[in-house]
């Protein structure tokens, strides 16, 4: 390509709607580089057919698309099928819409807490008998939470199906399933999370599955519908039950808070009761 066919960095910046500083940065990141650098003056020259790529980079950065995602999308765009690039960008955008929806929900939750910090849900108490639990636990961050819970319960119920008499395959108030949190789970903070099912006292450990005897205890709880279990709506239940416990007794440190599922959540309708958010406690 002759030098007369090339664009100076100033011309290229104007045509691509990017600053010279941004072009230098994208060159350092390997996203769009000059096709020629004068060995004496160090002047940079770009080809006209690079304008589309540079413009796309600038537009995606206005949407806060990470540089790694931009690189993936643009590399696919240079392949034989542009649909691959469009699909990669669409996948990223769908994930962002989910995140935005979650942030909107968290915003509603914060506003509600600022307006009404007291207990608003119906809190009940019960005595839970001694139970034997089959447990799968893992240290994880929030994005890993839902896949882990689905995988763990699938494994636990396959194990139960392969060992008749271990427990019924239906989830009931007498034989519920638990998700026990040993600490806050956020995108930036991990904690041990355990998926548990109630099993017969003679249950034995298996690969990846431990057996634990949980003592009888009292617990305070709030019942949620299937729709109410969704994050961040469920946070209100955790807050309200915790406040109730602190007003009427104290938490049991060795028995963390948990979600107690007493029906098949997948088969339940959105307004069907499906889960109790529970805190084991000792009353005053």
Secondary structure, 3 states (H helix, E strand, C coil): CCHHHEEEHHHHHHHHCCCHHHHHHHHHCCCCCCCEECCCCCCEEEEHHHHHHHHHHHHHHHCCCCHHHHHHHHHHHCCCCHHHHHHHHHHHHHHHHHHHHHHHHHHHHHHHHHHCCCCCCCCEEEEECCEEEEEEEEEECHHHHHHHHHHHHHHHHHHHHHCCCCCCCCCCCCCCEEEEECCCCCCCCCEEEEEEEEECCCCCCECCEEEEEECCEEEEEEEEECHHHCCCCHHHHHHHHHHHHHHHEEECCCCCCEEEECCCCCCCCCCCEEEEEEEEEEEC
